[in-house]
Amino acid sequence: MKIIHVRFYSLLTLLAGSRERQEKFRRLLTDRQTGVRIRARIRNPEMDLKRSYGRRMVQSAASTLGLSIAFFLVFPEHHPSVVMGSPPTPVIHVSHIPETTQTQRPPPPPRPSVPLAVEGEDVPEDVTIETTELDLDSIPLDLRIRGPVAMGPPSDDPLDISEIEYKPHPIRIVAPEYPKSAHKSKQEGEVRVRVLVDKKGNVEKVEVMSGPKIFRDAALEAASQFRFRPGRHEGERRKVWMIMPINFSLK
């Protein structure tokens, strides 16, 4: 208890001494001038950042809202579109007709000589003709240059594919449009068409030879758009009839 009492007494003595010194210093300041100016610190309103927090928050929120509205106006909502897949493309099979080669026939054998009947029974004796020399200088020669022999225009009649030397070669084959009714019923078939290729390689005429009726119109329309390399015969372009199969398949 004695130790606690001493420590408490010394603490009270220190506080009282501190108070007494502060009081003396105050009295000195009020009694005489010391040359020391004491000024309280006052906050500058312009430099107070906390005063503008609310205004800046309102400005930031208004700017964000304006940018969001502008973004939605410039870039409207995108509605995705669904594209339905088209039916499988029909396959057209064009069969290649092998080129036919014409073989030359051997010349016919010479006919046997038949002796002719002569009036009378006397048969003249064989006469031997002596060899003679031919004088080429005495034979008149016509060395004048003549113009070419005029030939008539080539025939415009179409030839069959087996009669022409150079057959037309397809350079564009258009796939026919598959009929909707046949596609719905999953019907397949083949149409054979007869095509007349003109001298320019275009299709001049198309005829249906055989095939299901449901595919004939589509085959005619597609075959009329075919293009060929023109056929040639004896150095001239000729019209040619060709037979082409068009297959309608869903595979």
GROMACS elastic network, one bead per residue, 0.5 to 0.9 nm:
[ bonds ]
;  ai    aj funct       b0    kb
    1     4     6  0.51976   500
    1     5     6  0.61357   500
    1     6     6  0.86738   500
    2     5     6  0.51457   500
    2     6     6  0.62743   500
    2     7     6  0.88164   500
    3     6     6  0.52211   500
    3     7     6  0.63794   500
    3     8     6  0.87401   500
    4     7     6  0.52617   500
    4     8     6  0.61620   500
    4     9     6  0.85140   500
    5     8     6  0.52363   500
    5     9     6  0.60848   500
    5    10     6  0.86539   500
    6     9     6  0.51160   500
    6    10     6  0.62238   500
    6    11     6  0.87661   500
    7    10     6  0.51538   500
    7    11     6  0.63150   500
    7    12     6  0.87768   500
    8    11     6  0.51769   500
    8    12     6  0.63470   500
    8    13     6  0.86540   500
    9    12     6  0.52433   500
    9    13     6  0.62165   500
    9    14     6  0.88078   500
   10    14     6  0.63224   500
   10    15     6  0.88492   500
   11    14     6  0.51678   500
   11    15     6  0.63845   500
   11    16     6  0.86490   500
   12    15     6  0.51931   500
   12    16     6  0.61333   500
   12    17     6  0.85577   500
   13    16     6  0.51890   500
   13    17     6  0.61350   500
   13    18     6  0.86658   500
   14    17     6  0.50925   500
   14    18     6  0.61853   500
   14    19     6  0.86663   500
   15    18     6  0.51427   500
   15    19     6  0.62299   500
   15    20     6  0.86213   500
   16    19     6  0.51827   500
   16    20     6  0.62022   500
   16    21     6  0.87619   500
   17    20     6  0.50683   500
   17    21     6  0.62770   500
   17    22     6  0.87697   500
   18    21     6  0.52191   500
   18    22     6  0.63460   500
   18    23     6  0.87014   500
   19    22     6  0.52230   500
   19    23     6  0.62681   500
   19    24     6  0.87529   500
   20    23     6  0.51678   500
   20    24     6  0.63072   500
   20    25     6  0.87806   500
   21    24     6  0.51134   500
   21    25     6  0.62622   500
   21    26     6  0.87002   500
   22    25     6  0.51489   500
   22    26     6  0.62528   500
   22    27     6  0.86841   500
   23    26     6  0.51486   500
   23    27     6  0.62812   500
   23    28     6  0.87411   500
   24    27     6  0.51211   500
   24    28     6  0.62821   500
   24    29     6  0.88061   500
   25    28     6  0.51282   500
   25    29     6  0.63945   500
   25    30     6  0.88365   500
   26    29     6  0.51963   500
   26    30     6  0.63696   500
   26    31     6  0.86285   500
   27    30     6  0.52022   500
   27    31     6  0.59737   500
   27    32     6  0.86097   500
   28    31     6  0.51824   500
   28    32     6  0.61559   500
   28    33     6  0.82060   500
   28    34     6  0.84799   500
   29    32     6  0.57820   500
   29    33     6  0.62978   500
   29    34     6  0.68299   500
   30    33     6  0.73576   500
   33    36     6  0.78520   500
   34    37     6  0.85034   500
   43    46     6  0.87852   500
   43    47     6  0.77782   500
   43    48     6  0.73266   500
   44    47     6  0.54455   500
   44    48     6  0.64625   500
   45    48     6  0.51900   500
   45    49     6  0.85876   500
   45    51     6  0.79862   500
   46    49     6  0.79631   500
   46    51     6  0.88273   500
   47    51     6  0.89997   500
   48    51     6  0.58839   500
   48    52     6  0.77269   500
   49    52     6  0.57537   500
   49    53     6  0.68221   500
   50    53     6  0.53455   500
   50    54     6  0.82111   500
   51    54     6  0.73085   500
   51    55     6  0.83232   500
   52    55     6  0.53387   500
   52    56     6  0.61346   500
   52    57     6  0.86032   500
   53    56     6  0.53147   500
   53    57     6  0.61888   500
   53    58     6  0.87926   500
   54    57     6  0.51679   500
   54    58     6  0.63597   500
   54    59     6  0.87520   500
   55    58     6  0.52519   500
   55    59     6  0.62867   500
   55    60     6  0.87232   500
   56    59     6  0.50326   500
   56    60     6  0.60930   500
   56    61     6  0.85909   500
   57    60     6  0.51557   500
   57    61     6  0.62068   500
   57    62     6  0.86649   500
   58    61     6  0.52199   500
   58    62     6  0.62137   500
   58    63     6  0.86663   500
   59    62     6  0.51896   500
   59    63     6  0.61784   500
   59    64     6  0.86718   500
   60    63     6  0.51481   500
   60    64     6  0.61868   500
   60    65     6  0.86377   500
   61    64     6  0.51989   500
   61    65     6  0.62061   500
   61    66     6  0.86547   500
   62    65     6  0.51525   500
   62    66     6  0.61434   500
   62    67     6  0.86720   500
   63    66     6  0.51160   500
   63    67     6  0.61879   500
   63    68     6  0.86261   500
   64    67     6  0.52137   500
   64    68     6  0.62058   500
   64    69     6  0.87405   500
   65    68     6  0.51531   500
   65    69     6  0.62892   500
   65    70     6  0.86772   500
   66    69     6  0.52303   500
   66    70     6  0.61914   500
   66    71     6  0.86121   500
   67    70     6  0.50867   500
   67    71     6  0.60730   500
   67    72     6  0.87400   500
   68    71     6  0.51165   500
   68    72     6  0.63806   500
   68    73     6  0.87115   500
   69    72     6  0.53156   500
   69    73     6  0.62583   500
   69    74     6  0.87434   500
   70    73     6  0.50884   500
   70    74     6  0.61387   500
   70    75     6  0.84269   500
   71    74     6  0.52807   500
   71    75     6  0.58783   500
   71    76     6  0.80685   500
   72    75     6  0.51621   500
   72    76     6  0.53279   500
   72    77     6  0.74312   500
   73    76     6  0.57671   500
   75    78     6  0.82284   500
   83    86     6  0.89449   500
   85    88     6  0.87570   500
   86    89     6  0.82521   500
   87    90     6  0.86784   500
   87   178     6  0.89912   500
   87   183     6  0.85242   500
   87   250     6  0.89078   500
   88    91     6  0.89757   500
   88   250     6  0.68048   500
   88   251     6  0.79779   500
   89   175     6  0.81124   500
   89   177     6  0.84482   500
   89   178     6  0.80990   500
   89   249     6  0.89039   500
   89   250     6  0.77411   500
   89   251     6  0.89211   500
   90   175     6  0.68520   500
   90   176     6  0.72268   500
   90   177     6  0.74895   500
   90   178     6  0.65319   500
   90   247     6  0.82368   500
   90   248     6  0.60551   500
   90   249     6  0.57424   500
   90   250     6  0.60971   500
   90   251     6  0.78096   500
   91   175     6  0.69719   500
   91   176     6  0.85364   500
   91   246     6  0.86914   500
   91   247     6  0.67864   500
   91   248     6  0.64424   500
   91   249     6  0.60485   500
   91   250     6  0.76731   500
   91   251     6  0.78852   500
   92   173     6  0.85065   500
   92   174     6  0.84933   500
   92   175     6  0.61363   500
   92   176     6  0.77049   500
   92   245     6  0.84054   500
   92   246     6  0.55416   500
   92   247     6  0.50805   500
   92   248     6  0.65954   500
   92   249     6  0.79042   500
   93   245     6  0.70886   500
   93   246     6  0.60006   500
   93   247     6  0.56919   500
   93   248     6  0.86417   500
   94   173     6  0.88028   500
   94   244     6  0.64484   500
   94   245     6  0.59991   500
   94   246     6  0.65159   500
   94   247     6  0.80890   500
   95   244     6  0.70381   500
   95   245     6  0.68259   500
   95   246     6  0.88956   500
   96    99     6  0.89920   500
   96   244     6  0.87513   500
   97   100     6  0.87905   500
   97   243     6  0.89961   500
   99   162     6  0.80047   500
   99   166     6  0.89026   500
   99   167     6  0.80240   500
  100   162     6  0.65835   500
  100   163     6  0.88070   500
  100   165     6  0.89435   500
  101   165     6  0.89480   500
  104   107     6  0.88642   500
  105   108     6  0.85491   500
  106   109     6  0.87578   500
  107   110     6  0.88388   500
  108   111     6  0.86128   500
  110   113     6  0.88216   500
  111   114     6  0.89600   500
  118   121     6  0.78148   500
  118   122     6  0.89391   500
  118   123     6  0.85061   500
  119   122     6  0.84737   500
  120   123     6  0.80354   500
  124   127     6  0.85016   500
  129   132     6  0.88397   500
  134   138     6  0.89454   500
  135   138     6  0.57709   500
  135   139     6  0.72722   500
  136   139     6  0.54060   500
  136   140     6  0.86004   500
  137   140     6  0.76850   500
  142   145     6  0.88639   500
  146   149     6  0.85577   500
  147   150     6  0.85966   500
  148   151     6  0.88468   500
  151   154     6  0.87021   500
  152   155     6  0.87010   500
  153   156     6  0.87315   500
  154   236     6  0.75823   500
  154   238     6  0.86025   500
  155   158     6  0.84085   500
  155   238     6  0.82051   500
  156   238     6  0.70185   500
  156   239     6  0.71994   500
  157   238     6  0.79240   500
  157   239     6  0.70223   500
  157   240     6  0.88397   500
  158   196     6  0.79000   500
  158   197     6  0.86893   500
  158   198     6  0.83027   500
  158   238     6  0.65692   500
  158   240     6  0.51448   500
  158   241     6  0.67061   500
  159   162     6  0.81127   500
  159   163     6  0.62183   500
  159   164     6  0.65907   500
  159   238     6  0.72156   500
  159   239     6  0.61510   500
  159   241     6  0.62901   500
  160   163     6  0.53416   500
  160   164     6  0.68022   500
  160   239     6  0.86114   500
  160   240     6  0.56342   500
  160   241     6  0.51244   500
  160   242     6  0.70872   500
  161   164     6  0.58431   500
  161   165     6  0.87387   500
  161   167     6  0.66121   500
  161   168     6  0.85354   500
  161   240     6  0.61141   500
  161   241     6  0.59374   500
  161   242     6  0.58269   500
  161   243     6  0.84244   500
  162   165     6  0.82610   500
  162   167     6  0.85557   500
  163   233     6  0.85966   500
  163   240     6  0.89820   500
  164   167     6  0.61906   500
  164   231     6  0.73411   500
  164   232     6  0.68042   500
  164   233     6  0.54524   500
  164   234     6  0.85904   500
  164   238     6  0.83094   500
  164   240     6  0.77387   500
  165   231     6  0.78135   500
  165   232     6  0.63148   500
  165   233     6  0.51663   500
  165   234     6  0.73527   500
  166   169     6  0.88398   500
  166   230     6  0.85264   500
  166   231     6  0.53120   500
  166   232     6  0.50023   500
  166   233     6  0.63549   500
  167   229     6  0.84604   500
  167   230     6  0.75228   500
  167   232     6  0.68150   500
  167   233     6  0.86135   500
  167   240     6  0.79451   500
  168   197     6  0.76890   500
  168   201     6  0.75369   500
  168   228     6  0.58312   500
  168   229     6  0.51930   500
  168   232     6  0.78640   500
  168   240     6  0.76157   500
  168   242     6  0.85831   500
  169   201     6  0.87830   500
  169   227     6  0.85994   500
  169   228     6  0.52225   500
  169   230     6  0.71248   500
  169   231     6  0.76245   500
  170   173     6  0.69692   500
  170   201     6  0.86829   500
  170   226     6  0.74640   500
  170   227     6  0.60184   500
  170   229     6  0.62284   500
  171   226     6  0.79110   500
  171   227     6  0.56991   500
  171   228     6  0.51889   500
  171   229     6  0.65907   500
  172   225     6  0.82030   500
  172   226     6  0.56014   500
  172   227     6  0.50308   500
  172   228     6  0.68918   500
  173   222     6  0.80917   500
  173   223     6  0.78352   500
  173   225     6  0.75833   500
  173   226     6  0.51951   500
  173   227     6  0.69541   500
  173   228     6  0.89144   500
  174   222     6  0.56634   500
  174   223     6  0.72188   500
  174   224     6  0.89879   500
  174   225     6  0.64692   500
  174   226     6  0.61979   500
  174   227     6  0.89745   500
  175   178     6  0.89041   500
  175   219     6  0.88321   500
  175   222     6  0.63903   500
  175   223     6  0.87514   500
  175   246     6  0.89152   500
  176   179     6  0.89777   500
  176   218     6  0.56621   500
  176   219     6  0.60140   500
  176   220     6  0.86403   500
  176   221     6  0.73069   500
  176   223     6  0.80568   500
  176   246     6  0.84421   500
  176   248     6  0.82055   500
  177   180     6  0.88393   500
  177   218     6  0.59524   500
  177   219     6  0.82265   500
  177   221     6  0.87418   500
  177   222     6  0.77350   500
  178   181     6  0.87143   500
  178   182     6  0.72728   500
  178   183     6  0.66503   500
  178   215     6  0.78123   500
  178   218     6  0.71469   500
  178   248     6  0.72364   500
  178   249     6  0.88196   500
  179   182     6  0.52993   500
  179   183     6  0.61103   500
  179   184     6  0.85668   500
  179   214     6  0.73716   500
  179   215     6  0.69493   500
  179   218     6  0.72619   500
  180   184     6  0.59617   500
  180   185     6  0.85292   500
  181   184     6  0.50887   500
  181   185     6  0.62209   500
  181   186     6  0.83795   500
  181   187     6  0.84517   500
  181   214     6  0.82972   500
  182   185     6  0.51425   500
  182   186     6  0.57384   500
  182   188     6  0.73158   500
  182   214     6  0.71427   500
  182   215     6  0.81305   500
  183   187     6  0.62656   500
  183   188     6  0.82815   500
  183   250     6  0.78055   500
  184   187     6  0.78117   500
  186   249     6  0.89241   500
  186   250     6  0.73775   500
  187   248     6  0.84459   500
  187   249     6  0.80532   500
  187   250     6  0.82561   500
  188   215     6  0.88211   500
  188   247     6  0.79139   500
  188   248     6  0.53948   500
  188   249     6  0.52410   500
  188   250     6  0.70676   500
  189   211     6  0.71059   500
  189   212     6  0.66489   500
  189   215     6  0.76083   500
  189   246     6  0.86108   500
  189   247     6  0.60561   500
  189   248     6  0.52746   500
  189   249     6  0.68786   500
  190   210     6  0.82332   500
  190   211     6  0.56372   500
  190   212     6  0.72168   500
  190   215     6  0.79386   500
  190   245     6  0.66108   500
  190   246     6  0.55931   500
  190   248     6  0.59216   500
  190   249     6  0.85088   500
  191   208     6  0.73593   500
  191   209     6  0.75979   500
  191   210     6  0.57221   500
  191   212     6  0.67414   500
  191   213     6  0.87703   500
  191   215     6  0.69918   500
  191   216     6  0.66174   500
  191   219     6  0.68521   500
  191   244     6  0.84569   500
  191   245     6  0.56997   500
  191   246     6  0.52188   500
  191   247     6  0.64544   500
  191   248     6  0.81123   500
  192   207     6  0.87604   500
  192   208     6  0.62246   500
  192   209     6  0.54833   500
  192   210     6  0.53070   500
  192   211     6  0.62628   500
  192   216     6  0.89946   500
  192   219     6  0.85523   500
  192   243     6  0.68255   500
  192   244     6  0.57188   500
  192   246     6  0.61682   500
  192   247     6  0.86123   500
  193   206     6  0.66636   500
  193   207     6  0.55278   500
  193   209     6  0.54001   500
  193   210     6  0.72441   500
  193   211     6  0.87624   500
  193   216     6  0.88718   500
  193   219     6  0.77119   500
  193   220     6  0.75643   500
  193   223     6  0.78615   500
  193   242     6  0.82957   500
  193   243     6  0.57481   500
  193   244     6  0.54709   500
  193   245     6  0.62603   500
  193   246     6  0.76227   500
  194   205     6  0.81907   500
  194   206     6  0.56792   500
  194   208     6  0.61687   500
  194   209     6  0.65491   500
  194   241     6  0.67282   500
  194   242     6  0.56400   500
  194   244     6  0.64498   500
  194   245     6  0.88542   500
  195   203     6  0.66184   500
  195   204     6  0.76339   500
  195   205     6  0.59408   500
  195   207     6  0.65339   500
  195   208     6  0.88355   500
  195   223     6  0.75386   500
  195   224     6  0.81952   500
  195   240     6  0.81707   500
  195   241     6  0.56564   500
  195   242     6  0.51181   500
  195   243     6  0.61675   500
  195   244     6  0.73374   500
  196   202     6  0.84207   500
  196   203     6  0.57765   500
  196   204     6  0.55151   500
  196   205     6  0.50923   500
  196   206     6  0.64031   500
  196   207     6  0.86745   500
  196   239     6  0.68740   500
  196   240     6  0.57202   500
  196   242     6  0.63640   500
  196   243     6  0.89321   500
  197   200     6  0.78669   500
  197   201     6  0.56914   500
  197   202     6  0.56455   500
  197   204     6  0.59040   500
  197   205     6  0.75596   500
  197   227     6  0.83824   500
  197   228     6  0.73608   500
  197   230     6  0.72856   500
  197   231     6  0.82367   500
  197   238     6  0.86026   500
  197   239     6  0.56021   500
  197   240     6  0.53404   500
  197   241     6  0.63993   500
  197   242     6  0.75260   500
  198   201     6  0.54530   500
  198   202     6  0.56476   500
  198   203     6  0.63104   500
  198   204     6  0.59902   500
  198   205     6  0.88865   500
  198   230     6  0.71039   500
  198   231     6  0.85224   500
  198   237     6  0.85626   500
  198   238     6  0.69526   500
  198   240     6  0.68008   500
  198   241     6  0.89979   500
  199   202     6  0.75359   500
  199   229     6  0.89041   500
  199   230     6  0.56056   500
  199   231     6  0.72532   500
  199   232     6  0.86278   500
  199   237     6  0.54612   500
  199   238     6  0.54595   500
  199   239     6  0.55044   500
  199   240     6  0.84203   500
  200   203     6  0.88648   500
  200   227     6  0.89950   500
  200   228     6  0.81143   500
  200   229     6  0.76448   500
  200   230     6  0.58541   500
  200   237     6  0.82363   500
  200   239     6  0.88504   500
  201   204     6  0.89257   500
  201   226     6  0.87291   500
  201   227     6  0.57341   500
  201   229     6  0.52524   500
  201   231     6  0.78655   500
  201   239     6  0.86805   500
  202   224     6  0.82617   500
  202   225     6  0.79403   500
  202   226     6  0.70153   500
  202   227     6  0.53313   500
  202   228     6  0.64713   500
  202   229     6  0.86550   500
  202   230     6  0.82243   500
  203   206     6  0.73343   500
  203   223     6  0.76841   500
  203   224     6  0.56385   500
  203   225     6  0.70144   500
  203   226     6  0.64598   500
  203   227     6  0.68167   500
  203   228     6  0.81370   500
  204   224     6  0.76316   500
  205   224     6  0.73700   500
  206   220     6  0.65215   500
  206   223     6  0.70748   500
  206   224     6  0.66095   500
  207   220     6  0.74760   500
  208   211     6  0.77636   500
  208   216     6  0.70787   500
  208   219     6  0.84153   500
  208   220     6  0.73823   500
  209   243     6  0.86366   500
  210   213     6  0.87377   500
  210   216     6  0.86026   500
  211   214     6  0.85943   500
  211   215     6  0.73439   500
  211   216     6  0.69124   500
  212   215     6  0.57633   500
  212   216     6  0.66182   500
  213   216     6  0.51923   500
  213   217     6  0.77841   500
  214   217     6  0.73519   500
  214   218     6  0.82912   500
  215   218     6  0.55364   500
  215   219     6  0.61566   500
  215   220     6  0.87733   500
  215   248     6  0.77345   500
  216   219     6  0.50737   500
  216   220     6  0.61401   500
  216   221     6  0.86440   500
  217   220     6  0.51645   500
  217   221     6  0.62137   500
  217   222     6  0.86417   500
  218   221     6  0.52114   500
  218   222     6  0.61738   500
  218   223     6  0.85515   500
  219   222     6  0.52155   500
  219   223     6  0.59768   500
  219   224     6  0.85651   500
  219   246     6  0.67639   500
  219   247     6  0.89398   500
  220   223     6  0.52029   500
  220   224     6  0.61745   500
  220   225     6  0.89637   500
  221   224     6  0.54260   500
  221   225     6  0.70059   500
  222   225     6  0.55020   500
  222   226     6  0.70188   500
  223   226     6  0.53213   500
  223   227     6  0.89488   500
  223   244     6  0.88336   500
  223   246     6  0.86236   500
  224   227     6  0.85870   500
  228   231     6  0.84662   500
  230   237     6  0.65040   500
  230   238     6  0.74166   500
  230   239     6  0.78636   500
  230   240     6  0.84911   500
  231   236     6  0.84102   500
  231   237     6  0.57741   500
  231   238     6  0.59310   500
  231   239     6  0.70631   500
  231   240     6  0.68774   500
  232   235     6  0.59852   500
  232   236     6  0.53012   500
  232   238     6  0.56957   500
  232   239     6  0.85324   500
  233   236     6  0.53815   500
  233   237     6  0.63270   500
  233   238     6  0.64652   500
  234   237     6  0.84166   500
